Amino acid sequence: MHRQYSKNIFNIKTAISIIVAIFVMQISLFVSPSFAVKNANADENAVVSLSQVNPGRVNNPGDIVTINITATNMNHITRFGAFEVSYDAIKMDYLSISQPTILSAFTYTVDSSELGKLYISAVNTSVEADIEAAQIKGDDFEDNSFSSDEEVILCSISFRILTVTAENVKVTLDSAGEMRDSSMNTIESTIDNGSVSMIVTAEKSSDATLVALNISGYTLTPEFSPDVTDYSLYVNRDVSSVQVSATSSNLWSVVTIYGNTNLKQGDNTISVEVTAQNGIDHMAYYIHVSKQEDYMTEGAGFLDYEGKIYTFVAFPTDYYLPTGFTETTKTINGYSVPVLAKDGVESVLVYVSDGENAPDFYVYNPTYLTAIPYVPFGTSIVSSKVIFVADLPDDVKVPEGFSASTLHVQKTEIDGFENSDGVFICYMVDEAGAGGFYKYNENTGEFSEFVAVNKTETSVYRFFFHLFLFATAVEAIIIVLIVFIVRQNIVKRRNPRPKRV
């Protein structure tokens, strides 16, 4: 009887183990990821270091010093930080950080609320959005995350020296945080050189350079550099003055600005003169401003890819300036003309006439030679591509649950489709003719790629999931019944009823 009892217990345990194994397998089928990311490599940790621009330089009180945070082993990175940087707030004043052009796709965040501390982090939101879309679709995607086999400057931090000190002024990297790659793996960051020491003397500075030069609302040509003294700028004909801001490398240098008001048509020169702290050394920077005349250069225009002629016309005195765009000049078809441009976007907005319609703004692309009418709020930029609202092709179906609707944004009406949740989408194409559905965000006023959810697949998964839950419940009931029956048999065998005599 004991052997039979042990055998029953063994059979019950075996049955329970099999049921649990089946349950785990069913769970894994539902939660296992179905997308893959290409080219991810997280074999080595990233190594982060601090370095000083112009190492060994003797600094004076009031000077600006710049510290670089660099890294090696950057393999398909989508975000990094937060870097924790410490400095002596009594001896130094934090001014700003700048990011390199090579990392222009990253959005930087700096927390300087704690005195003597900086927390710096950055994320490539566009790439991570592509990864999220791949997760939803269950597809691979082209990996556009950042990689480099060489040492990379992640950011440059500028400080102002405030006082003379018997000891060197130090900046320390206390923590390198961590990085994330395009496979969504966390990569630990190690610190190689985490401290920079700078010498400060009490002598009066002979530095008469600028560390920054800006014109509010405009972009200088070329990009500012302390060693470059001549710049050019183009302004509209109704501009009579510009706001110039100049920051000297040494706090006690004297900066004087001349010629930024009462601008006349044609050529103007703005002078920015800097006198060093010692009162001896001087330096001057010049901004050559070209104010738009009442007419454009005769014959200024271009041909699009179809051979249609567009003629440049002077900007109107009142127009809508899209977010992120600034007035500048570009050379198009050999003519220097006013345009509206945005950093990182090849296309520019030009004000032209096609010979048939009234002059208006067009989006001009020098690669495709396209000139597409610009519609405020109906033209957007996604991942540095300009996209336009277009008619829905006959062979493209409207996503399930959406019906025809019109979006009203200020004075613009956009034809599209809307669902019961209030989500508005419309069909848009880029300058190369590639099209798709894009979703409008009321908070930002921008469009982003719309990913339709396959409700049929969702329903099938939901059906099998409910079936799985039902099967699991039945299995549990069977286990309880088996255990109950076995226990009853054991009780009967241990306490048999007395036989009648």
VEXLO-289237 format. One record per residue (C-alpha): residue in three letters; x, y, z; residue number from 1. Coordinates in pm, whole numbers, plus 32768, in hexadecimal, padded with zeros to 4 digits. Example, Ala and Ser with C-alpha at 12.3 -4.5 7.8 and 13.67 -1.06 7.14 Angstrom:
(drendo ala,(84CE,7E3E,830C),1)
(drendo ser,(8557,7F96,82CA),2)
% end
This chain:
(drendo met,(8000,8000,8000),1)
(drendo his,(811E,80F1,8050),2)
(drendo arg,(81B9,80AF,7EFA),3)
(drendo gln,(806D,80F5,7E4E),4)
(drendo tyr,(8046,8236,7F18),5)
(drendo ser,(81A4,82AF,7EB1),6)
(drendo lys,(8157,825C,7D49),7)
(drendo asn,(8018,832D,7D54),8)
(drendo ile,(80D1,8455,7DEA),9)
(drendo phe,(81E0,8439,7CDC),10)
(drendo asn,(80D9,8435,7BCA),11)
(drendo ile,(8031,856B,7C5B),12)
(drendo lys,(817B,8629,7C6E),13)
(drendo thr,(81D0,85C6,7B09),14)
(drendo ala,(807C,863B,7A8F),15)
(drendo ile,(80A0,8788,7B44),16)
(drendo ser,(8200,87BC,7AB1),17)
(drendo ile,(8180,877C,7951),18)
(drendo ile,(805E,886D,797F),19)
(drendo val,(8146,897C,7A08),20)
(drendo ala,(8234,8949,78E1),21)
(drendo ile,(8114,896F,77EC),22)
(drendo phe,(80A4,8AAA,78A2),23)
(drendo val,(8202,8B44,788E),24)
(drendo met,(821B,8AF2,771B),25)
(drendo gln,(80CB,8B97,76DA),26)
(drendo ile,(8136,8CCF,7796),27)
(drendo ser,(827C,8CE4,76D1),28)
(drendo leu,(81BE,8CDA,7587),29)
(drendo phe,(80F9,8E10,75EA),30)
(drendo val,(8211,8EE3,767D),31)
(drendo ser,(833D,8E8F,75A0),32)
(drendo pro,(83A9,8FB8,74C8),33)
(drendo ser,(837D,8F9B,7353),34)
(drendo phe,(845F,90AC,72CF),35)
(drendo ala,(85D1,90BC,7290),36)
(drendo val,(86C6,91DC,727D),37)
(drendo lys,(87E1,91CF,7185),38)
(drendo asn,(8952,920F,71BD),39)
(drendo ala,(8943,9237,7339),40)
(drendo asn,(8A8E,9201,73EA),41)
(drendo ala,(8AB4,921B,7561),42)
(drendo asp,(8BF3,914F,758F),43)
(drendo glu,(8CBE,9263,7632),44)
(drendo asn,(8C74,9366,773B),45)
(drendo ala,(8C89,94D5,76DA),46)
(drendo val,(8DB1,9592,7771),47)
(drendo val,(8D6C,96FD,77D2),48)
(drendo ser,(8E75,9807,781D),49)
(drendo leu,(8E9D,9979,786D),50)
(drendo ser,(8F90,9A54,77AB),51)
(drendo gln,(8FDC,9BC7,77A2),52)
(drendo val,(8FD7,9C98,7665),53)
(drendo asn,(912E,9D44,7653),54)
(drendo pro,(91CE,9C72,7768),55)
(drendo gly,(92E9,9D19,7825),56)
(drendo arg,(925D,9E75,77E2),57)
(drendo val,(928F,9F6F,78FD),58)
(drendo asn,(913B,A003,7952),59)
(drendo asn,(90E0,A153,79E4),60)
(drendo pro,(8FB6,A1B0,7ABC),61)
(drendo gly,(8E92,A1EF,79D1),62)
(drendo asp,(8F0B,A0FF,78C3),63)
(drendo ile,(8E2B,9FF7,7829),64)
(drendo val,(8EB0,9E94,782B),65)
(drendo thr,(8E1C,9D70,776D),66)
(drendo ile,(8E18,9C05,77D8),67)
(drendo asn,(8DC3,9AE7,76EB),68)
(drendo ile,(8D18,99A2,774B),69)
(drendo thr,(8D97,989B,7656),70)
(drendo ala,(8D4B,972A,7624),71)
(drendo thr,(8DCC,95FC,7568),72)
(drendo asn,(8D1F,94B4,7507),73)
(drendo met,(8BDE,955D,7496),74)
(drendo asn,(8B28,9438,73F5),75)
(drendo his,(89C5,947F,7375),76)
(drendo ile,(8972,956D,7494),77)
(drendo thr,(8816,9606,74BA),78)
(drendo arg,(8847,96B8,7609),79)
(drendo phe,(8950,9701,7711),80)
(drendo gly,(8976,979A,786B),81)
(drendo ala,(892B,9825,7959),82)
(drendo phe,(8A93,989E,7980),83)
(drendo glu,(8AC9,992B,7ADD),84)
(drendo val,(8BC4,9A49,7AD2),85)
(drendo ser,(8C44,9B00,7C0A),86)
(drendo tyr,(8CED,9C55,7C19),87)
(drendo asp,(8D40,9D58,7D23),88)
(drendo ala,(8C23,9E54,7D07),89)
(drendo ile,(8CEB,9F55,7DCF),90)
(drendo lys,(8E0A,9F53,7CD7),91)
(drendo met,(8D48,9F0C,7B97),92)
(drendo asp,(8BFA,9F63,7AFB),93)
(drendo tyr,(8B4D,9E73,7A0A),94)
(drendo leu,(8AEB,9F1E,78C3),95)
(drendo ser,(8A6F,9E23,77C0),96)
(drendo ile,(8AA5,9CDE,7706),97)
(drendo ser,(8ABA,9CA3,7590),98)
(drendo gln,(8A89,9B63,74CB),99)
(drendo pro,(8B57,9B00,739B),100)
(drendo thr,(8AC0,9AFC,7240),101)
(drendo ile,(8AFC,9986,7226),102)
(drendo leu,(89FD,9955,733F),103)
(drendo ser,(88FD,9A51,72C0),104)
(drendo ala,(87EF,9942,72BE),105)
(drendo phe,(8802,992A,743C),106)
(drendo thr,(8735,9A01,7529),107)
(drendo tyr,(8803,9A76,7653),108)
(drendo thr,(8786,9AB6,77B5),109)
(drendo val,(884F,9B73,78BC),110)
(drendo asp,(87ED,9B89,7A2B),111)
(drendo ser,(88B5,9C9F,7AD5),112)
(drendo ser,(87C6,9CDD,7BF6),113)
(drendo glu,(88B9,9C52,7CFA),114)
(drendo leu,(89D4,9D46,7D43),115)
(drendo gly,(8B21,9CBA,7CD1),116)
(drendo lys,(8A81,9B95,7C19),117)
(drendo leu,(8A19,9B4F,7AB1),118)
(drendo tyr,(8951,9A25,7A37),119)
(drendo ile,(8966,99FC,78BD),120)
(drendo ser,(88AC,98FD,77EB),121)
(drendo ala,(8846,98D5,767D),122)
(drendo val,(8759,97FB,75B4),123)
(drendo asn,(871B,97BE,7440),124)
(drendo thr,(859F,97C7,7449),125)
(drendo ser,(857A,9786,72D3),126)
(drendo val,(8638,963C,72DA),127)
(drendo glu,(858A,95C8,7417),128)
(drendo ala,(843B,9618,7374),129)
(drendo asp,(84A1,953A,724D),130)
(drendo ile,(84F5,9423,7342),131)
(drendo glu,(83A2,944B,73EA),132)
(drendo ala,(82F6,943B,7296),133)
(drendo ala,(83BB,92FD,7245),134)
(drendo gln,(8343,9264,738A),135)
(drendo ile,(81DA,92AD,7330),136)
(drendo lys,(81FA,9229,71CD),137)
(drendo gly,(82DC,9105,7228),138)
(drendo asp,(83D0,9166,7114),139)
(drendo asp,(8541,91AB,70EA),140)
(drendo phe,(85A7,9312,70A9),141)
(drendo glu,(86CF,93CB,7016),142)
(drendo asp,(87B1,941B,713B),143)
(drendo asn,(8806,9591,7130),144)
(drendo ser,(888E,95A3,7291),145)
(drendo phe,(89E0,9648,72D1),146)
(drendo ser,(8B27,9586,72B7),147)
(drendo ser,(8C91,95EF,72A9),148)
(drendo asp,(8DDD,9536,72B6),149)
(drendo glu,(8E8F,9675,7322),150)
(drendo glu,(8E83,974C,7458),151)
(drendo val,(8D50,982D,744E),152)
(drendo ile,(8D0D,9978,74FF),153)
(drendo leu,(8BB7,9946,75A1),154)
(drendo cys,(8B9A,9AAD,761C),155)
(drendo ser,(8C69,9BE0,7674),156)
(drendo ile,(8C2E,9C94,77BF),157)
(drendo ser,(8C8A,9E04,77E9),158)
(drendo phe,(8CE2,9E99,793D),159)
(drendo arg,(8D47,9FF8,79A7),160)
(drendo ile,(8E70,A019,7A97),161)
(drendo leu,(8E02,A0FC,7BB4),162)
(drendo thr,(8F2B,A127,7C9B),163)
(drendo val,(909E,A0EB,7CCF),164)
(drendo thr,(90EF,9FBE,7DA6),165)
(drendo ala,(9229,9F28,7E3A),166)
(drendo glu,(91B4,9DD6,7DBE),167)
(drendo asn,(915D,9D6F,7C5E),168)
(drendo val,(8FEF,9D7A,7BFB),169)
(drendo lys,(8F62,9C1F,7BC2),170)
(drendo val,(8E3F,9B88,7B04),171)
(drendo thr,(8DEA,9A1D,7B55),172)
(drendo leu,(8D18,9915,7AA9),173)
(drendo asp,(8C7B,985C,7BCF),174)
(drendo ser,(8BA1,976F,7B07),175)
(drendo ala,(8B91,970D,7997),176)
(drendo gly,(8A31,9684,79B3),177)
(drendo glu,(89DE,957F,78AC),178)
(drendo met,(898E,9560,773D),179)
(drendo arg,(8881,94AB,7677),180)
(drendo asp,(88B1,940C,7521),181)
(drendo ser,(87BB,93C9,7409),182)
(drendo ser,(8771,926E,7494),183)
(drendo met,(86F3,9323,75CD),184)
(drendo asn,(8814,928C,7693),185)
(drendo thr,(88AE,9353,77B0),186)
(drendo ile,(8A24,9391,778B),187)
(drendo glu,(8AEA,93EE,78BF),188)
(drendo ser,(8BCC,951F,7895),189)
(drendo thr,(8D21,951E,793C),190)
(drendo ile,(8DF6,9651,798A),191)
(drendo asp,(8F5D,9664,7909),192)
(drendo asn,(8FC8,97C8,795F),193)
(drendo gly,(8ECA,9865,7A49),194)
(drendo ser,(8F76,99A6,7ABA),195)
(drendo val,(8FFC,9AE2,7A16),196)
(drendo ser,(90D2,9BE1,7ACE),197)
(drendo met,(9104,9D49,7A54),198)
(drendo ile,(9202,9E52,7ABA),199)
(drendo val,(9185,9FB1,7B17),200)
(drendo thr,(9266,A0E4,7B3D),201)
(drendo ala,(9226,A246,7BBA),202)
(drendo glu,(92B0,A2F8,7A87),203)
(drendo lys,(91CA,A3D2,79B5),204)
(drendo ser,(9152,A31B,7881),205)
(drendo ser,(91C7,A377,7723),206)
(drendo asp,(90AD,A2AC,7684),207)
(drendo ala,(8FD9,A388,75A1),208)
(drendo thr,(8F18,A273,74F0),209)
(drendo leu,(8DA6,A220,74F5),210)
(drendo val,(8D1E,A0CE,7559),211)
(drendo ala,(8BC5,A108,74C0),212)
(drendo leu,(8B2C,A1F4,73BE),213)
(drendo asn,(89BB,A1E4,7364),214)
(drendo ile,(88B5,A2AB,72A6),215)
(drendo ser,(875B,A26E,7336),216)
(drendo gly,(8683,A1B6,7237),217)
(drendo tyr,(8798,A18D,7134),218)
(drendo thr,(88B8,A0A3,70DE),219)
(drendo leu,(8A14,A128,7099),220)
(drendo thr,(8AE2,A0B2,6F72),221)
(drendo pro,(8BD2,A00E,6FB3),222)
(drendo glu,(8B8B,9F6E,7105),223)
(drendo phe,(8C2A,A033,7220),224)
(drendo ser,(8D8F,9FE9,7287),225)
(drendo pro,(8E64,A0C5,7370),226)
(drendo asp,(8F76,A0D8,7268),227)
(drendo val,(8E8E,A144,714A),228)
(drendo thr,(8E51,A2BC,7141),229)
(drendo asp,(8D70,A2ED,700E),230)
(drendo tyr,(8C09,A270,6FE3),231)
(drendo ser,(8AE7,A2B1,6EF7),232)
(drendo leu,(8972,A2D1,6F31),233)
(drendo tyr,(8840,A30C,6E57),234)
(drendo val,(870A,A3C1,6EDC),235)
(drendo asn,(85B6,A418,6E4E),236)
(drendo arg,(8578,A575,6DC8),237)
(drendo asp,(8496,A5D6,6EEE),238)
(drendo val,(85A6,A592,6FF3),239)
(drendo ser,(863A,A6D2,707F),240)
(drendo ser,(8709,A63F,719D),241)
(drendo val,(8785,A4F4,7225),242)
(drendo gln,(87D1,A481,7386),243)
(drendo val,(893E,A41E,73AF),244)
(drendo ser,(89BB,A359,74DB),245)
(drendo ala,(8B2F,A324,7512),246)
(drendo thr,(8BD9,A269,762E),247)
(drendo ser,(8D48,A2AB,7671),248)
(drendo ser,(8E39,A197,76CD),249)
(drendo asn,(8E9F,A25D,7801),250)
(drendo leu,(8D94,A2ED,78E5),251)
(drendo trp,(8E47,A43A,7913),252)
(drendo ser,(8E82,A47E,77A2),253)
(drendo val,(8DBF,A5A7,771A),254)
(drendo val,(8CD7,A55E,75F2),255)
(drendo thr,(8C4B,A67A,751E),256)
(drendo ile,(8B53,A64F,73FF),257)
(drendo tyr,(8B26,A74B,72E3),258)
(drendo gly,(8A47,A759,71AF),259)
(drendo asn,(892D,A66A,7208),260)
(drendo thr,(881E,A775,71ED),261)
(drendo asn,(879D,A852,70D2),262)
(drendo leu,(87F2,A74D,6FCB),263)
(drendo lys,(87DA,A7D3,6E68),264)
(drendo gln,(8786,A716,6D2B),265)
(drendo gly,(88B3,A669,6C98),266)
(drendo asp,(89F6,A62B,6D5B),267)
(drendo asn,(8A27,A678,6ECC),268)
(drendo thr,(8B3E,A623,6FC1),269)
(drendo ile,(8B14,A5D7,7133),270)
(drendo ser,(8C53,A5F1,7202),271)
(drendo val,(8C8B,A536,7349),272)
(drendo glu,(8DC5,A5B9,73F4),273)
(drendo val,(8E68,A50A,751C),274)
(drendo thr,(8F69,A5A3,7609),275)
(drendo ala,(9022,A4AF,76EB),276)
(drendo gln,(9030,A4D0,7865),277)
(drendo asn,(9193,A55A,7850),278)
(drendo gly,(9110,A680,7781),279)
(drendo ile,(921A,A647,7679),280)
(drendo asp,(91AB,A52B,7598),281)
(drendo his,(9089,A561,74A7),282)
(drendo met,(8FC4,A494,73AD),283)
(drendo ala,(8EA5,A4E5,72C1),284)
(drendo tyr,(8D9A,A40A,7222),285)
(drendo tyr,(8CD0,A47C,70F3),286)
(drendo ile,(8B74,A413,7081),287)
(drendo his,(8B2A,A476,6F1B),288)
(drendo val,(89B1,A4A2,6F00),289)
(drendo ser,(8907,A4A2,6DAE),290)
(drendo lys,(87AE,A53E,6DC3),291)
(drendo gln,(86B9,A4CF,6CB7),292)
(drendo glu,(8672,A5CF,6BA9),293)
(drendo asp,(8519,A613,6B18),294)
(drendo tyr,(856D,A52D,69F6),295)
(drendo met,(8618,A3E1,69BC),296)
(drendo thr,(873F,A3AD,68D4),297)
(drendo glu,(86BC,A39F,6772),298)
(drendo gly,(869F,A23A,66F7),299)
(drendo ala,(86C0,A19B,6850),300)
(drendo gly,(8604,A053,683F),301)
(drendo phe,(861D,9EDE,6801),302)
(drendo leu,(8588,9DBC,673E),303)
(drendo asp,(84E6,9C92,67E7),304)
(drendo tyr,(8512,9B2B,676D),305)
(drendo glu,(83EF,9B58,6679),306)
(drendo gly,(848F,9C8E,65DF),307)
(drendo lys,(8399,9D83,667E),308)
(drendo ile,(8427,9EDF,66BF),309)
(drendo tyr,(8413,9F82,6818),310)
(drendo thr,(847B,A0ED,6850),311)
(drendo phe,(84EB,A171,69A1),312)
(drendo val,(841A,A288,6A36),313)
(drendo ala,(8468,A366,6B63),314)
(drendo phe,(83DD,A2E2,6CAA),315)
(drendo pro,(8293,A37D,6D13),316)
(drendo thr,(829E,A464,6E3F),317)
(drendo asp,(81B7,A380,6F07),318)
(drendo tyr,(81C8,A205,6EF5),319)
(drendo tyr,(81B5,A0CE,6FD4),320)
(drendo leu,(830E,A058,7046),321)
(drendo pro,(8304,9EDE,708C),322)
(drendo thr,(8392,9E66,71D8),323)
(drendo gly,(8507,9E23,71C5),324)
(drendo phe,(853D,9EE7,707F),325)
(drendo thr,(8610,A023,7061),326)
(drendo glu,(864F,A11E,6F4E),327)
(drendo thr,(8799,A0EF,6E9C),328)
(drendo thr,(882C,A0E9,6D3D),329)
(drendo lys,(887B,9FC3,6C5A),330)
(drendo thr,(8913,9FA9,6B02),331)
(drendo ile,(8810,9F10,6A19),332)
(drendo asn,(8857,9EEF,68A6),333)
(drendo gly,(897C,9FE0,68CD),334)
(drendo tyr,(88B1,A0F0,697B),335)
(drendo ser,(88D3,A156,6AE7),336)
(drendo val,(8768,A16A,6B58),337)
(drendo pro,(86A8,A188,6CA1),338)
(drendo val,(8617,A043,6D28),339)
(drendo leu,(8585,9FB4,6E67),340)
(drendo ala,(865F,9E94,6EE0),341)
(drendo lys,(8664,9D9C,7001),342)
(drendo asp,(8799,9CEE,708A),343)
(drendo gly,(87B4,9B84,701B),344)
(drendo val,(86B1,9BA9,6F03),345)
(drendo glu,(872A,9BB6,6D9A),346)
(drendo ser,(85F2,9C5A,6D0D),347)
(drendo val,(85B7,9DD0,6D33),348)
(drendo leu,(8488,9EB2,6D15),349)
(drendo val,(849E,9FA4,6BF0),350)
(drendo tyr,(83B1,A0BB,6B8D),351)
(drendo val,(8380,A09C,6A14),352)
(drendo ser,(828C,A0C4,68F7),353)
(drendo asp,(8241,9FA9,6802),354)
(drendo gly,(81C6,A09D,66F9),355)
(drendo glu,(805C,A02C,671C),356)
(drendo asn,(7FFE,A06A,6887),357)
(drendo ala,(8044,A17C,6982),358)
(drendo pro,(819A,A167,6A2E),359)
(drendo asp,(819C,A07D,6B58),360)
(drendo phe,(827F,9FA6,6C2D),361)
(drendo tyr,(82F8,9E5A,6B9C),362)
(drendo val,(83CA,9D43,6C31),363)
(drendo tyr,(84F9,9D25,6B4F),364)
(drendo asn,(85D9,9BF1,6B56),365)
(drendo pro,(8727,9C19,6A9D),366)
(drendo thr,(8757,9A9F,6A7A),367)
(drendo tyr,(8606,9A44,69E4),368)
(drendo leu,(85D7,9B9E,6943),369)
(drendo thr,(8474,9BA5,69C8),370)
(drendo ala,(83AA,9CDB,6A1B),371)
(drendo ile,(8275,9C7E,6AE3),372)
(drendo pro,(8180,9D85,6B68),373)
(drendo tyr,(81AC,9DC0,6CDC),374)
(drendo val,(806D,9D9E,6DA9),375)
(drendo pro,(808A,9E10,6F15),376)
(drendo phe,(8038,9CEB,6FFF),377)
(drendo gly,(8001,9C0F,6ECC),378)
(drendo thr,(8177,9BF3,6E96),379)
(drendo ser,(824A,9B4E,6FA3),380)
(drendo ile,(83A8,9AC7,6FE4),381)
(drendo val,(83DB,9961,705A),382)
(drendo ser,(853D,98DA,7087),383)
(drendo ser,(85CB,99FC,6FB8),384)
(drendo lys,(84DB,99AE,6E99),385)
(drendo val,(83D9,9AAA,6E22),386)
(drendo ile,(8283,9A0A,6DF4),387)
(drendo phe,(8148,9A97,6D56),388)
(drendo val,(7FD5,9A4A,6D6B),389)
(drendo ala,(7F6F,9995,6C2B),390)
(drendo asp,(7E3F,98F2,6B8C),391)
(drendo leu,(7E06,9787,6BEE),392)
(drendo pro,(7E6C,969D,6ACF),393)
(drendo asp,(7D5F,95B0,6A4C),394)
(drendo asp,(7E27,947C,6AB1),395)
(drendo val,(7E5A,94EA,6C1C),396)
(drendo lys,(7D53,9488,6D1C),397)
(drendo val,(7CEC,955D,6E43),398)
(drendo pro,(7D48,94B5,6F8F),399)
(drendo glu,(7C28,93FD,7038),400)
(drendo gly,(7B54,94D5,711E),401)
(drendo phe,(7BA2,9620,7070),402)
(drendo ser,(7AB0,96F3,6FA4),403)
(drendo ala,(7AD6,9831,6ED6),404)
(drendo ser,(7B0A,996E,6FA1),405)
(drendo thr,(7BA2,9AC9,6F89),406)
(drendo leu,(7C9F,9B5F,707A),407)
(drendo his,(7C87,9CD6,70B4),408)
(drendo val,(7DD0,9D76,7126),409)
(drendo gln,(7DBB,9EF0,7132),410)
(drendo lys,(7D67,9F50,6FC6),411)
(drendo thr,(7DD2,9E00,6F34),412)
(drendo glu,(7CE7,9CDE,6EE5),413)
(drendo ile,(7D80,9B83,6EC1),414)
(drendo asp,(7CB7,9A64,6E2F),415)
(drendo gly,(7CF1,9917,6ED9),416)
(drendo phe,(7C4F,980E,6FB1),417)
(drendo glu,(7BED,97F3,711F),418)
(drendo asn,(7B88,96D3,7204),419)
(drendo ser,(7AA0,96C4,7330),420)
(drendo asp,(7BC3,9716,741C),421)
(drendo gly,(7BFB,9865,7370),422)
(drendo val,(7D40,97FA,72C7),423)
(drendo phe,(7D6D,98B8,717F),424)
(drendo ile,(7E43,982C,7067),425)
(drendo cys,(7E82,9892,6F00),426)
(drendo tyr,(7F40,980E,6DD5),427)
(drendo met,(808C,98C2,6D9E),428)
(drendo val,(81B1,989E,6CAE),429)
(drendo asp,(831C,990C,6CBC),430)
(drendo glu,(83DE,99BA,6BA9),431)
(drendo ala,(8445,986B,6B12),432)
(drendo gly,(82D6,9807,6AEE),433)
(drendo ala,(82D0,9702,6C05),434)
(drendo gly,(8184,9712,6CBF),435)
(drendo gly,(80D7,9693,6DF4),436)
(drendo phe,(7FE6,96EF,6F0B),437)
(drendo tyr,(8053,97EA,7014),438)
(drendo lys,(7FAF,983F,7160),439)
(drendo tyr,(7F79,99A6,71D4),440)
(drendo asn,(7FE0,9A06,7336),441)
(drendo glu,(7F09,9B22,73BD),442)
(drendo asn,(8006,9B76,74D0),443)
(drendo thr,(8133,9BA7,73EC),444)
(drendo gly,(8080,9BFD,72A7),445)
(drendo glu,(815B,9AFD,71F4),446)
(drendo phe,(8123,99BC,7134),447)
(drendo ser,(81C2,9869,717F),448)
(drendo glu,(81B4,971B,70CF),449)
(drendo phe,(8070,9660,7112),450)
(drendo val,(8086,94EB,7159),451)
(drendo ala,(7F3A,9438,7129),452)
(drendo val,(7EE1,9323,721D),453)
(drendo asn,(7E61,91E2,717B),454)
(drendo lys,(7D1E,91A7,723A),455)
(drendo thr,(7CEC,9050,719A),456)
(drendo glu,(7E35,8FD3,7223),457)
(drendo thr,(7DE6,9073,7371),458)
(drendo ser,(7C95,8FC0,737C),459)
(drendo val,(7D38,8E72,7328),460)
(drendo tyr,(7E38,8E9F,743B),461)
(drendo arg,(7D26,8F03,752B),462)
(drendo phe,(7C5C,8DC9,74D0),463)
(drendo phe,(7D83,8CE1,7508),464)
(drendo phe,(7DDD,8D97,7647),465)
(drendo his,(7C7E,8D62,76D3),466)
(drendo leu,(7C8A,8BF8,765E),467)
(drendo phe,(7DD6,8BD4,770F),468)
(drendo leu,(7D43,8C62,7852),469)
(drendo phe,(7C19,8B74,7839),470)
(drendo ala,(7CFE,8A49,7801),471)
(drendo thr,(7DD4,8AB0,7928),472)
(drendo ala,(7CA0,8AC9,7A08),473)
(drendo val,(7C2B,896F,799B),474)
(drendo glu,(7D85,88E1,79E0),475)
(drendo ala,(7D7F,8979,7B3A),476)
(drendo ile,(7C29,88E0,7B84),477)
(drendo ile,(7CA0,878A,7B0C),478)
(drendo ile,(7DD3,87A0,7BEC),479)
(drendo val,(7CF9,87F7,7D18),480)
(drendo leu,(7C10,86D1,7CCC),481)
(drendo ile,(7D36,85E1,7CA7),482)
(drendo val,(7DCB,8651,7DEF),483)
(drendo phe,(7C77,8635,7E9C),484)
(drendo ile,(7C36,84D4,7E16),485)
(drendo val,(7D93,845B,7E72),486)
(drendo arg,(7D70,84E6,7FD1),487)
(drendo gln,(7C1F,8437,7FF9),488)
(drendo asn,(7CB6,82ED,7F8B),489)
(drendo ile,(7DD7,8319,807E),490)
(drendo val,(7CE6,8360,819C),491)
(drendo lys,(7C16,822C,8146),492)
(drendo arg,(7D48,814F,8140),493)
(drendo arg,(7DC9,81D3,8289),494)
(drendo asn,(7C75,81BF,8336),495)
(drendo pro,(7BBA,809A,82A0),496)
(drendo arg,(7A57,8062,830F),497)
(drendo pro,(7A2D,7F3C,8404),498)
(drendo lys,(79A9,7E05,8361),499)
(drendo arg,(785C,7D8B,83D1),500)
(drendo val,(785B,7C39,8481),501)
% end
